[in-house]
């Protein structure tokens, strides 16, 4: 059974930081690219960042470049999203995604507000 379990969300002030984690199980984690998506109220789900399985190549949405960093630890079957200089427009539910059986986590809420 594939499981993706996100954690690390919460309420943070503008300019603050959060680190999201996604623990994966049920598939060979190191074989697959991993991604973070987000969905804000009334908006479509959008890609935030992706990290490849082999050469660890990363891709970021323009809106988060220079502020967010995606990384992975294949020994721990975990992908991370370090989010710095957070803005109110980063407020959303953040989801972990694996292309293995098109699997999604349950999401973790990130709220950026003073």
C-alpha positions in Angstrom: 0.0 0.0 0.0 1.4 3.4 -1.0 1.5 6.0 1.7 2.7 9.6 1.6 2.4 11.4 4.9 3.1 15.1 5.0 4.0 17.0 8.2 5.5 20.4 9.2 2.7 22.8 8.2 1.4 25.5 10.4 0.8 29.2 11.0 3.8 31.5 10.4 4.3 35.2 10.0 5.3 36.8 6.7 9.1 36.5 6.3 9.2 33.3 8.4 10.2 29.8 7.5 8.8 26.3 7.6 10.1 22.9 6.6 7.7 20.4 5.2 8.4 16.6 5.2 6.8 13.8 3.3 7.5 10.3 4.5 6.9 7.7 1.7 6.3 4.0 1.9 4.9 1.2 -0.2 7.2 1.7 -3.2 10.8 2.0 -4.1 11.2 5.7 -3.2 14.7 6.2 -4.8 13.4 5.2 -8.2 10.9 8.0 -8.6 10.9 11.8 -9.0 9.0 13.4 -6.1 7.0 16.7 -6.1 5.3 19.2 -3.9 2.1 20.8 -5.1 -0.1 23.3 -3.4 -3.7 24.4 -3.6 -5.0 27.7 -2.3 -8.7 28.3 -1.7 -10.6 28.8 -5.0 -7.5 28.0 -7.1 -6.3 25.0 -8.9 -3.6 22.8 -7.6 -0.2 23.9 -8.8 3.3 22.4 -8.9 5.7 24.0 -6.4 8.8 22.0 -6.8 10.1 18.6 -8.2 13.3 16.7 -7.6 14.4 13.9 -9.9 15.3 10.4 -8.7 18.7 10.1 -10.2 20.7 13.3 -10.7 18.6 15.2 -8.1 17.7 17.8 -10.7 15.2 20.3 -9.3 12.5 22.4 -10.8 10.6 25.2 -9.2 7.6 27.4 -9.8 8.7 30.9 -10.7 6.8 32.2 -7.6 9.0 30.3 -5.2 12.4 30.3 -6.9 15.1 31.6 -4.5 12.9 31.1 -1.5 12.0 27.4 -1.4 14.3 24.4 -1.6 13.3 20.8 -2.3 15.5 17.9 -1.2 15.3 14.2 -0.6 16.8 11.6 1.7 16.5 8.2 0.0 17.8 6.4 3.0 14.8 7.8 5.0 12.3 7.6 2.1 11.6 11.3 2.7 11.3 14.4 0.6 11.5 17.9 2.1 10.5 21.4 1.2 12.3 24.2 3.0 10.3 27.3 2.7 11.9 30.7 3.5 10.8 34.3 3.3 7.2 33.1 3.3 4.5 35.4 1.9 0.7 35.5 2.5 0.3 34.3 -1.1 2.1 31.1 -0.1 -1.0 30.2 2.1 -2.3 26.8 0.8 -2.6 23.1 1.5 0.7 21.5 0.4 0.7 18.0 -1.1 3.3 15.5 -1.7 3.1 13.6 -5.0 4.7 10.5 -6.4 4.1 9.3 -10.0 4.0 5.7 -8.7 0.3 5.0 -9.1 -0.2 8.8 -9.2 -0.1 8.9 -5.4 -0.9 11.9 -3.3 -0.6 12.6 0.4 -3.4 14.0 2.6 -1.9 17.5 2.5 -0.6 19.9 5.2 -2.0 23.4 5.8 0.5 26.3 5.5 -0.9 29.7 6.6 1.2 32.8 6.3 -0.4 35.7 8.2 0.5 38.3 10.8 
